[in-house]
Amino acid sequence: MASFYLASFCIMVLSFSVTFASGNSVPNKSKETCINDATIVLSFGLYQKSCPEAEPIIYSWVERTVSQDPRMAASLLRLHFHDCFVNGCDASVLLDDTPNFTGEKTAAPNLNSLRGFEVIDSIKADLELACPQTVSCADILAIAARDSVVLSGGWGWEVQMGRKDSLTASRKAANNNIPGPNSNVATLVSNFQNLGFSLQDMVTLSGAHTIGRARCSTFSSRLNGGSNSDMNLDFLQSLQQLCSVSDTNTTLANLDDMTPSTFDNQYYVNLLLGKGLLVSDQVLATGDDNTREIVQTYVDDPSAFFEDFKNSMLKMGSLAPPTGTTGEIRVNCRVVNQFNS
């Protein structure tokens, strides 16, 4: 498995304080990442002077899209996840294949699954008109993920900015690093620890499944007699009925069957009820006492989940490419600049 450890990155952390609209004060960390002897600084409010329209443009597009298709909130959030889990947050997931290059879109966790590329294209086009080659595609993904959570009812956070866009991608790393839907706790822990995440980060970030949908094919083992001994019987029967009517590669089920478009703690409530859709969801409540304790905490205290999710997203958003790689600000998020006509 290709693994990218935080220890391999060249990072200096500067701490000060930032206060959110909720009144909560949390540490503000600005990270300097060394890439080919150059320094990339992640900081808050980076575009306030160079492109003050950046965040309003992104929010406007996300708001418009989510109002038309609530599922897109989860899709944009997932794009950021799948980007950061492969060589850091560098928009590698957005690169299209070319005759001489195979990107990450055809990797098993992404093929016929990731959505929202056209939304990112529209955002980037407007940003290029407002402030050419200023806002990276990787920063767009991070901001759009935050806005998707807010527009779904979750807490917001101030996004660190200053990421660069990659010049390449890794289909192999996408296949190896992104946790699969049938992962057990040990596999999940390994995938997340390889990126410097704690057990709590893993359980917290899994809470992103409080919104969105999944294809029947991704949880077929739950329907066919495997891994369902801990499954709510009524829930199982409803899924069997849903997934028996058509192609399991196209039929979708809500990851949270109670509040599927609302970012809340219902995901964790569902796990304790045996209503986790994916194997990788349900094992958090039934496969390990430590993860179950965290699940119970989030059931009892929704604000603890919101606060921890915000902090874990900031941590994930600061994952940098391995030392020695280069970056740029793409004009078109789908292609590196040298091939952009």
C-alpha positions in Angstrom: 0.0 0.0 0.0 1.3 3.4 -0.9 1.2 5.5 2.3 1.9 9.2 2.9 2.8 10.0 6.5 2.6 13.5 8.0 6.1 13.0 9.2 7.3 13.1 5.6 6.1 16.6 5.1 8.1 19.7 5.8 5.7 21.6 8.1 6.1 24.5 10.5 3.0 25.3 12.7 2.3 28.8 13.9 -0.5 29.1 16.5 -2.7 31.9 17.4 -6.5 32.3 18.0 -9.5 32.7 15.8 -13.1 33.2 16.8 -15.9 31.7 14.8 -19.4 33.1 14.4 -20.7 30.6 16.9 -18.5 32.3 19.6 -16.1 29.4 19.9 -12.5 30.3 19.9 -10.1 27.6 18.5 -6.4 27.5 17.7 -5.6 29.0 14.3 -2.8 27.1 12.7 -0.9 28.4 9.7 1.2 25.7 8.1 4.2 26.1 5.9 4.9 23.1 3.6 8.2 22.9 1.8 7.9 21.7 -1.8 11.0 21.7 -4.0 12.7 24.3 -1.6 9.7 26.6 -2.1 7.3 27.4 0.8 3.6 27.1 0.5 1.7 28.7 3.4 -1.7 27.6 4.5 -3.5 30.5 6.2 -6.9 32.0 7.0 -8.2 34.8 4.9 -5.6 34.4 2.2 -7.8 35.8 -0.6 -9.2 38.8 1.3 -7.0 41.2 -0.7 -6.1 39.2 -3.8 -9.6 37.9 -4.6 -12.2 39.1 -2.1 -14.9 37.6 -4.3 -13.5 34.1 -4.0 -15.5 32.7 -1.1 -18.8 34.5 -2.0 -18.5 33.1 -5.6 -17.9 29.6 -4.3 -20.7 29.8 -1.7 -23.1 31.1 -4.3 -22.5 28.2 -6.7 -22.7 25.6 -3.9 -25.9 27.2 -2.6 -27.5 27.2 -6.0 -26.5 23.6 -6.8 -27.5 22.2 -3.4 -30.9 23.9 -3.6 -31.5 22.1 -6.9 -29.9 18.8 -5.9 -29.5 18.3 -2.1 -27.4 15.2 -2.7 -24.7 17.4 -4.2 -23.7 18.7 -0.8 -22.5 15.2 0.1 -20.9 14.8 -3.4 -18.8 18.0 -3.0 -17.8 17.0 0.6 -16.7 13.6 -0.7 -14.6 15.1 -3.5 -12.5 16.9 -0.9 -12.1 13.7 1.1 -11.1 11.7 -1.9 -8.7 14.4 -3.0 -6.9 14.7 0.4 -6.6 11.0 1.0 -4.4 10.7 -2.1 -1.1 12.6 -1.8 -2.6 15.4 0.1 -5.1 18.1 -0.8 -3.9 19.0 -4.3 -6.9 18.7 -6.6 -5.4 15.6 -8.2 -8.8 14.0 -8.2 -10.1 16.5 -10.7 -7.6 15.7 -13.4 -9.1 14.1 -16.5 -7.3 11.1 -18.2 -5.3 11.9 -21.4 -3.8 9.6 -23.9 -0.6 9.7 -21.9 -1.9 10.0 -18.4 -4.3 8.0 -16.2 -5.8 10.0 -13.4 -7.8 9.0 -10.3 -11.3 9.3 -11.6 -11.2 5.6 -12.8 -9.9 4.3 -9.5 -12.3 1.8 -7.9 -13.5 4.1 -5.1 -14.2 6.9 -7.7 -15.4 5.3 -10.9 -19.1 6.0 -11.6 -19.3 7.3 -8.0 -17.7 10.7 -7.6 -19.9 13.7 -8.7 -19.7 17.4 -8.8 -16.9 18.0 -11.3 -19.1 20.3 -13.4 -19.9 22.4 -10.3 -16.2 22.8 -9.7 -15.7 23.7 -13.4 -18.4 26.5 -13.1 -16.8 27.9 -9.9 -13.4 27.9 -11.4 -14.6 29.7 -14.6 -16.1 32.5 -12.5 -13.0 32.8 -10.4 -10.8 33.0 -13.4 -12.9 35.9 -14.6 -12.8 37.7 -11.3 -9.2 37.0 -10.4 -7.2 35.0 -12.9 -4.8 32.2 -11.6 -5.3 33.2 -8.0 -7.5 30.6 -6.4 -6.3 27.0 -6.7 -8.7 24.2 -7.5 -7.6 22.5 -4.3 -8.7 25.5 -2.2 -12.0 25.5 -4.1 -12.6 21.9 -3.0 -11.9 22.7 0.6 -14.1 25.7 0.6 -17.0 24.0 -1.3 -16.8 21.1 1.3 -17.2 23.5 4.2 -20.1 25.3 2.4 -21.8 22.0 1.7 -21.8 21.2 5.4 -23.1 24.6 6.4 -25.9 24.5 3.7 -26.9 21.1 5.1 -27.3 22.4 8.6 -23.9 21.7 10.1 -21.4 24.1 11.7 -19.0 26.1 9.6 -15.3 26.7 10.1 -12.8 29.1 8.6 -10.9 27.3 5.9 -7.1 27.5 5.6 -6.1 28.4 2.1 -2.9 28.5 0.0 -2.9 25.0 -1.5 -1.3 24.3 -4.9 -2.7 22.1 -7.6 -0.8 19.0 -8.5 0.8 18.3 -11.8 -0.1 14.6 -11.7 -2.3 12.1 -10.0 -2.1 8.5 -8.7 -4.7 6.0 -9.6 -2.8 3.4 -7.6 -2.8 5.5 -4.5 -6.5 6.2 -4.9 -7.2 2.5 -5.0 -5.0 1.8 -2.0 -5.5 4.8 0.3 -9.2 5.5 0.2 -11.1 3.2 2.7 -13.6 0.8 1.1 -17.2 0.3 2.1 -16.6 -3.1 3.4 -13.6 -2.1 5.6 -13.4 -3.4 9.2 -12.2 -1.3 12.1 -8.6 -2.4 11.8 -8.5 -1.5 8.1 -10.1 1.9 8.8 -7.7 2.6 11.5 -4.8 1.7 9.2 -6.0 3.9 6.4 -6.5 6.9 8.7 -3.3 6.4 10.7 -1.3 6.4 7.6 -2.3 10.0 7.1 -1.7 11.0 10.7 -5.3 10.7 11.9 -6.3 9.5 15.4 -9.0 6.9 16.1 -11.3 9.7 17.0 -10.6 11.6 13.8 -11.6 8.4 11.9 -14.9 8.1 13.7 -15.6 11.8 13.5 -14.9 12.1 9.7 -17.0 9.0 9.1 -19.9 11.2 10.3 -19.8 12.8 6.9 -22.1 9.9 6.0 -24.9 11.7 7.8 -25.6 13.1 4.3 -25.5 11.4 0.9 -26.4 8.2 -0.8 -24.7 4.9 -1.8 -25.2 2.4 -4.5 -26.7 -1.0 -3.6 -23.6 -2.7 -4.9 -21.5 -1.0 -2.2 -23.4 -2.8 0.6 -24.5 -6.0 -1.2 -22.7 -8.1 1.4 -25.1 -6.7 4.0 -28.1 -7.8 1.9 -27.0 -11.3 1.0 -26.5 -12.8 4.5 -23.0 -11.5 5.3 -22.2 -8.9 7.9 -25.8 -8.3 8.8 -26.2 -10.1 12.2 -26.1 -6.7 13.8 -28.5 -5.1 11.3 -31.9 -3.9 12.2 -34.4 -6.4 10.6 -36.8 -3.8 9.3 -34.0 -1.8 7.9 -32.5 -4.9 6.2 -35.9 -5.8 4.7 -36.4 -2.3 3.3 -33.0 -2.3 1.7 -33.5 -5.8 0.2 -36.7 -4.5 -1.3 -35.1 -1.4 -2.6 -32.1 -3.2 -4.1 -34.1 -6.0 -5.7 -36.0 -3.9 -8.2 -33.2 -2.8 -10.5 -29.5 -2.6 -11.2 -27.6 -2.5 -8.0 -25.0 -0.3 -9.6 -27.5 2.5 -10.2 -30.0 2.1 -7.4 -29.2 4.4 -4.4 -30.0 4.2 -0.7 -29.7 7.0 1.8 -26.7 6.7 4.1 -28.9 8.1 6.8 -32.5 7.0 6.3 -33.9 9.4 8.9 -32.5 12.8 7.9 -30.7 12.1 4.6 -30.1 15.7 3.6 -29.4 17.2 7.0 -25.9 17.4 8.5 -26.6 16.2 12.1 -25.7 13.4 14.5 -28.4 11.0 13.3 -25.8 8.9 11.6 -24.4 7.8 15.0 -27.9 7.3 16.4 -28.5 4.9 13.4 -25.4 2.9 14.2 -26.6 2.1 17.7 -29.9 1.0 16.2 -28.2 -1.3 13.7 -29.1 0.9 10.8 -25.6 1.6 9.4 -25.8 1.3 5.7 -22.2 0.3 4.9 -20.1 -2.3 6.7 -17.6 0.4 7.3 -20.3 2.4 9.1 -21.8 -0.3 11.3 -18.5 -1.6 12.5 -17.9 1.7 14.3 -20.7 0.7 16.8 -20.2 -3.1 16.8 -16.6 -3.9 15.8 -14.7 -2.1 18.5 -15.4 -0.9 22.1 -13.3 2.2 21.6 -15.1 3.4 18.5 -18.5 2.5 20.0 -17.6 4.8 22.9 -17.0 7.7 20.6 -20.2 6.9 18.7 -22.1 7.0 22.0 -20.5 10.4 22.8 -21.8 11.9 19.6 -25.3 10.4 20.2 -25.4 12.0 23.6 -23.8 15.3 22.6 -24.4 16.6 19.0 -22.4 19.7 19.7 -19.3 17.5 20.4 -19.7 15.9 17.0 -20.0 19.3 15.3 -16.9 20.7 17.1 -14.8 17.6 16.5 -15.9 17.4 12.8 -14.8 21.0 12.3 -11.4 20.3 13.8 -10.9 17.0 12.0 -11.8 18.7 8.7 -9.2 21.4 9.3 -6.6 18.6 10.0 -7.6 16.8 6.9 -7.5 20.0 4.8 -3.9 20.6 5.8 -2.6 17.3 4.4 0.1 18.3 2.0 1.7 16.6 -1.0 4.9 14.5 -0.3 8.1 16.6 -0.1 9.7 17.0 -3.5 6.5 17.4 -5.5 5.6 20.6 -7.4 2.4 22.5 -7.8 0.6 25.3 -9.6 -2.7 27.1 -9.8 -4.5 25.5 -12.7 -6.6 27.6 -15.1 -8.8 24.6 -15.8 -9.2 22.2 -12.9 -9.3 19.2 -15.3 -5.8 19.7 -16.9 -2.4 20.9 -15.9 -1.6 24.3 -17.3 1.0 23.1 -19.8 -1.7 21.2 -21.6 -4.4 23.8 -21.2 -5.2 25.5 -24.6 
